[in-house]
């Protein structure tokens, strides 16, 4: 089997396509969460803390000079990213919890009996005919 053929089989398998869709949706979801945190959650928190802008919080290690930029540790951006992560983690946890609950519910429901095969139907007819002939 050629490498191209193997790649085609891999690329069109459901798992690879599902993974690609998940990554794309995850990236879009990450942008939404970043916007929610940066534009909705953090401003009220900053207002409660005296008008503080978290994204501007930084510790300057070395001030800027004429030929070098300032060296800073942007811990405010880290706090915002941490809040992003917590929101994403909670959302994913709730999604997985819901999916698992649905799976458990499906597993608890008894499966409908399978339709008898043609051979089983024929044997049942033969049995019924033998009972009638007695």
C-alpha positions in Angstrom: 0.0 0.0 0.0 1.4 3.4 -1.0 1.9 6.3 1.4 -0.6 8.3 -0.5 -3.3 5.6 -0.2 -2.6 5.2 3.5 -2.9 8.9 4.0 -6.2 9.0 2.1 -7.6 6.3 4.3 -6.4 8.1 7.5 -7.7 11.5 6.4 -11.2 10.3 5.5 -11.7 8.1 8.6 -14.3 9.5 11.0 -11.8 10.0 13.8 -9.5 12.3 11.9 -12.4 14.3 10.5 -14.1 14.5 14.0 -10.7 15.6 15.5 -10.3 18.4 12.8 -13.9 19.6 13.4 -13.2 19.6 17.2 -10.0 21.6 16.8 -11.7 24.2 14.6 -14.7 24.5 16.9 -12.4 24.6 20.0 -10.4 27.5 18.5 -13.6 29.4 17.8 -14.9 28.6 21.3 -11.5 29.9 22.7 -12.0 33.2 21.0 -15.6 33.5 22.4 -14.4 32.7 25.9 -11.5 35.2 25.6 -14.0 37.8 24.6 -16.4 37.0 27.4 -13.6 37.1 29.9 -11.9 40.3 28.6 -15.1 42.2 27.7 -17.7 41.0 30.1 -16.2 39.3 33.2 -13.0 41.3 33.9 -14.4 44.9 33.6 -16.9 44.5 36.5 -14.2 42.7 38.6 -11.8 45.6 37.8 -14.5 48.1 38.8 -15.1 46.3 42.1 -11.4 46.5 42.8 -11.2 50.2 42.2 -11.1 50.6 38.4 -8.2 48.2 37.9 -7.4 47.0 34.4 -6.1 43.5 34.7 -4.5 43.3 31.3 -2.3 46.3 32.1 -0.9 44.8 35.3 2.8 44.2 34.9 6.0 44.1 36.9 8.8 46.1 35.2 12.1 44.4 35.6 14.1 46.8 33.4 12.8 50.1 32.1 12.9 51.0 28.5 16.0 52.8 27.1 16.6 54.5 23.8 17.6 51.3 22.1 16.0 48.5 24.2 12.4 47.9 25.1 11.3 47.5 28.7 11.5 44.0 30.2 8.2 43.3 32.0 6.3 40.4 33.5 2.7 40.8 32.4 0.9 39.0 35.3 -2.3 40.8 34.5 -2.6 39.0 31.1 -1.8 35.8 33.0 -4.7 36.4 35.4 -7.0 37.0 32.4 -5.7 33.8 30.7 -6.2 31.8 33.9 -9.8 33.0 34.1 -10.2 32.0 30.4 -8.9 28.6 31.2 -11.2 28.1 34.2 -14.3 29.1 32.1 -13.3 26.7 29.3 -12.6 23.9 31.8 -16.0 24.3 33.5 -17.8 24.5 30.1 -16.1 21.3 28.9 -16.6 19.5 32.2 -20.4 20.3 32.0 -20.5 19.2 28.4 -18.8 15.9 29.2 -20.9 15.4 32.3 -24.1 15.8 30.2 -22.8 13.4 27.5 -21.9 10.8 30.1 -25.4 11.1 31.7 -27.0 10.5 28.3 -24.8 7.5 27.7 -25.6 6.1 31.2 -29.3 6.6 30.5 -29.0 4.8 27.1 -27.1 1.9 28.7 -29.8 1.6 31.5 -32.6 1.3 29.0 -33.2 -2.3 27.9 -32.5 -2.9 24.3 -35.4 -4.1 22.2 -35.3 -7.8 21.4 -33.6 -8.5 18.0 -35.8 -9.6 15.1 -35.5 -13.3 14.7 -33.5 -14.5 11.7 -35.1 -16.2 8.7 -33.7 -19.5 10.0 -35.3 -19.0 13.4 -38.6 -18.1 11.8 -38.6 -21.2 9.7 -37.7 -23.4 12.7 -40.6 -21.8 14.7 -43.0 -22.6 11.9 -41.8 -26.2 11.7 -42.2 -26.5 15.5 -45.7 -25.1 15.3 -46.7 -27.5 12.5 -45.3 -30.4 14.5 -47.4 -29.4 17.5 -50.5 -29.1 15.4 -50.0 -32.6 13.8 -50.0 -34.3 17.2 
